[in-house]
Amino acid sequence: MIRVLHSIRPNKWFFVGIALMTGTWTLLAQMIPDAPIQHFRLPMFGENGYKKWELRGLKGHYYSEERALVEGLELVVFSGDEAMEVENRIRSPKALIHLKESRAEGESSLFVVGPGYEIQGRNWLWEGLERKIVVRESVRVSFAGTVDILD
């Protein structure tokens, strides 16, 4: 017996697949947004179950389950363990997010705040798996306290 789903409207983008598995029909559905998502938060967790980072944005444009464009980006990076310490906050007016790769990049300005430092610049890349930020243009770094480069 196949049931017709009346709640799916033709003006929405839905991927609906029907698979034949062991003699029975299974209905699989995935919602794909057809408009930008406003004021959102998307937490990402490590294999240990602790939050590694959280993506926040004023507006998100969904390209695929791997990529999205975020306007008004705030990326909060956590220690990824039970302490749940905030390691830094990354802000940018616009960034391309590669979700499965834990990577973000943008040509627009960047502002990073961490414990005892601030970084500003343009044309940047955040590599979450490597815990690295690369800023290619107009870089300015400020440290709070003293820095001894000879140690």
C-alpha positions as CSV (number, residue, x, y, z in Angstrom):
1,M,0.0,0.0,0.0
2,I,1.4,3.4,-1.0
3,R,0.0,6.5,0.7
4,V,0.0,9.9,-0.9
5,L,1.5,12.7,1.1
6,H,-0.6,15.8,0.8
7,S,1.6,17.9,3.1
8,I,4.3,18.3,0.4
9,R,3.7,21.4,-1.6
10,P,5.0,21.7,-5.2
11,N,6.4,25.2,-4.5
12,K,8.9,23.8,-2.0
13,W,12.1,22.0,-3.0
14,F,12.1,18.5,-1.6
15,F,14.1,15.6,-2.5
16,V,11.9,12.6,-2.2
17,G,13.2,9.1,-2.9
18,I,11.5,5.8,-2.8
19,A,13.7,2.8,-2.3
20,L,12.8,-0.9,-2.6
21,M,14.3,-2.7,0.4
22,T,13.6,-6.3,1.2
23,G,10.2,-6.3,-0.6
24,T,8.9,-3.2,1.2
25,W,8.8,0.5,0.1
26,T,10.6,3.0,2.2
27,L,10.0,6.7,1.9
28,L,13.0,8.9,2.4
29,A,12.7,12.7,2.4
30,Q,15.2,15.5,2.9
31,M,14.1,19.2,3.1
32,I,16.2,21.6,1.1
33,P,15.6,25.3,1.9
34,D,14.5,27.4,-1.0
35,A,15.2,30.7,0.8
36,P,18.0,31.9,3.1
37,I,17.8,30.8,6.7
38,Q,17.7,33.8,9.1
39,H,19.4,34.1,12.5
40,F,20.6,30.5,13.0
41,R,22.9,28.4,15.2
42,L,24.5,25.2,14.0
43,P,26.6,23.2,16.6
44,M,29.2,20.7,15.4
45,F,30.3,17.9,17.7
46,G,33.5,15.8,17.9
47,E,33.6,12.0,18.0
48,N,33.8,12.3,21.8
49,G,30.4,14.0,21.9
50,Y,31.7,17.4,23.0
51,K,31.0,20.6,21.0
52,K,34.0,21.5,18.8
53,W,32.5,24.7,17.2
54,E,29.2,26.4,16.6
55,L,28.3,28.3,13.5
56,R,26.1,31.3,13.9
57,G,24.8,33.6,11.3
58,L,22.4,36.4,10.4
59,K,21.6,34.7,7.0
60,G,22.6,31.4,5.6
61,H,22.4,30.4,1.9
62,Y,22.3,26.6,1.6
63,Y,24.2,25.2,-1.4
64,S,24.6,21.6,-0.4
65,E,25.0,19.5,2.7
66,E,28.7,20.3,2.4
67,R,28.7,24.0,1.6
68,A,26.9,27.1,2.6
69,L,27.4,30.9,2.4
70,V,26.9,32.7,5.6
71,E,26.3,36.4,6.0
72,G,27.0,37.9,9.5
73,L,29.2,35.0,10.5
74,E,30.1,34.2,14.0
75,L,32.1,31.0,14.5
76,V,32.7,30.1,18.1
77,V,35.5,27.5,18.6
78,F,35.4,25.3,21.7
79,S,38.1,23.2,23.3
80,G,36.2,20.0,22.3
81,D,36.4,18.4,25.7
82,E,34.4,18.4,28.9
83,A,35.8,21.8,29.9
84,M,33.8,23.4,27.0
85,E,36.2,26.4,27.0
86,V,35.8,29.0,24.2
87,E,39.1,29.1,22.4
88,N,38.2,32.0,20.1
89,R,35.4,33.8,18.3
90,I,35.7,34.4,14.6
91,R,33.5,37.1,13.0
92,S,33.2,38.1,9.3
93,P,30.5,39.8,7.2
94,K,30.5,36.9,4.7
95,A,32.1,33.5,4.5
96,L,31.9,30.2,2.6
97,I,31.5,27.3,5.0
98,H,32.7,23.8,4.1
99,L,30.8,21.9,6.8
100,K,32.2,18.3,6.4
101,E,35.7,19.7,6.2
102,S,35.4,22.0,9.3
103,R,36.6,24.8,7.1
104,A,35.6,28.4,6.4
105,E,37.0,31.1,4.1
106,G,36.2,34.6,3.1
107,E,37.6,37.5,1.1
108,S,35.9,40.0,3.4
109,S,37.1,41.3,6.7
110,L,37.8,39.1,9.7
111,F,37.9,39.7,13.4
112,V,39.2,37.0,15.8
113,V,39.1,37.3,19.6
114,G,40.9,34.7,21.8
115,P,42.3,34.7,25.3
116,G,44.9,37.4,25.3
117,Y,44.9,38.2,21.5
118,E,42.9,39.8,18.7
119,I,43.4,39.3,14.9
120,Q,42.0,41.5,12.2
121,G,42.5,41.2,8.4
122,R,41.0,40.3,5.1
123,N,41.1,37.3,2.7
124,W,41.2,34.5,5.3
125,L,40.9,30.8,5.9
126,W,40.0,28.8,9.0
127,E,41.0,25.2,9.1
128,G,39.1,23.7,12.1
129,L,40.7,20.2,11.9
130,E,44.2,21.8,12.1
131,R,43.1,24.5,14.5
132,K,44.6,27.1,12.2
133,I,43.7,30.6,10.9
134,V,45.4,32.0,7.9
135,V,45.0,35.8,7.2
136,R,46.4,36.9,3.9
137,E,45.8,40.7,3.7
138,S,45.8,43.7,6.0
139,V,46.8,41.7,9.0
140,R,46.8,43.3,12.4
141,V,47.5,41.2,15.6
142,S,47.2,42.6,19.2
143,F,48.3,40.9,22.3
144,A,47.1,41.7,25.9
145,G,49.8,41.5,28.5
146,T,53.5,40.7,27.7
147,V,54.9,38.5,25.0
148,D,58.4,37.1,25.3
149,I,59.4,35.7,21.9
150,L,62.8,34.5,23.3
151,D,61.3,31.8,25.4
